[in-house]
Amino acid sequence: LPPDWPPPTRVTFEDKSQPQPYIKTRSWSNGETGHSTTQEFKSSGNMTLTATNAHGQSDSATSKVIISRVINRLPCPPAGGGG
């Protein structure tokens, strides 16, 4: 199989916390912290987002992430392969 097989699978989450202008930081369970409103996850597990406002008040939301692949065909080896 090619070295990049199977192809990468990922899930992107978007923070829809309101009101947006008052959110100072976001902490994602994959260790990313900052102002990014989106985060990409490449493996299954629980995803948690904690949004914190300028007054230090925070709230969290958790979602279970299940990433799976359905492989209908395997890539064919190159013609005239090894011998």
C-alpha positions as CSV (number, residue, x, y, z in Angstrom):
1,L,0.0,0.0,0.0
2,P,1.2,3.6,-0.6
3,P,2.9,5.2,2.4
4,D,0.0,7.7,2.8
5,W,-2.7,5.0,2.9
6,P,-5.3,5.2,4.3
7,P,-6.0,8.8,3.3
8,P,-6.4,11.2,6.3
9,T,-9.8,11.6,7.9
10,R,-10.7,14.6,10.0
11,V,-13.6,16.5,11.6
12,T,-13.7,20.2,11.9
13,F,-15.7,21.9,14.8
14,E,-16.7,25.5,14.8
15,D,-17.4,27.5,17.9
16,K,-20.8,29.2,17.8
17,S,-20.6,30.6,21.3
18,Q,-22.6,33.8,21.8
19,P,-22.1,36.7,22.1
20,Q,-18.9,36.3,20.0
21,P,-17.3,39.7,20.7
22,Y,-17.1,39.0,24.4
23,I,-15.1,35.7,24.1
24,K,-11.5,36.3,25.1
25,T,-10.1,32.8,24.7
26,R,-11.1,29.3,23.5
27,S,-9.5,26.1,24.8
28,W,-9.9,22.9,22.8
29,S,-9.4,19.5,24.2
30,N,-6.5,18.8,21.7
31,G,-4.5,21.4,23.6
32,E,-5.1,24.4,21.3
33,T,-5.8,27.7,23.0
34,G,-6.4,31.1,21.6
35,H,-9.0,32.9,19.5
36,S,-9.5,30.4,16.7
37,T,-13.2,29.6,16.2
38,T,-12.5,26.4,14.4
39,Q,-10.5,23.3,15.3
40,E,-9.7,20.1,13.4
41,F,-9.6,16.7,15.0
42,K,-8.0,13.7,13.4
43,S,-8.9,10.9,15.8
44,S,-11.9,9.6,17.7
45,G,-12.5,10.6,21.3
46,N,-14.2,13.4,23.3
47,M,-13.9,16.9,22.0
48,T,-14.3,19.7,24.6
49,L,-14.4,23.4,24.0
50,T,-14.2,25.9,26.8
51,A,-14.9,29.5,26.0
52,T,-13.8,32.2,28.5
53,N,-14.9,35.9,28.5
54,A,-12.9,38.9,29.6
55,H,-14.3,38.6,33.2
56,G,-12.9,35.1,33.5
57,Q,-16.3,33.4,33.3
58,S,-16.2,30.2,31.2
59,D,-18.5,27.6,29.9
60,S,-17.7,24.2,28.3
61,A,-19.3,21.9,25.8
62,T,-18.3,18.3,25.0
63,S,-19.1,16.2,22.0
64,K,-18.1,12.6,21.2
65,V,-16.1,12.3,18.0
66,I,-16.2,9.1,16.0
67,I,-14.0,9.0,12.9
68,S,-14.2,5.8,10.8
69,R,-13.4,4.9,7.3
70,V,-15.3,2.8,4.8
71,I,-12.9,1.4,2.2
72,N,-14.7,0.2,-0.9
73,R,-11.5,-0.4,-2.9
74,L,-7.8,-0.7,-2.2
75,P,-5.4,1.1,-4.4
76,C,-3.9,-1.1,-7.1
77,P,-0.1,-1.8,-7.1
78,P,1.9,-0.2,-10.0
79,A,2.0,-2.3,-13.2
80,G,5.1,-4.4,-13.8
81,G,5.8,-4.4,-10.0
82,G,8.7,-6.3,-8.2
83,G,10.0,-9.5,-9.2
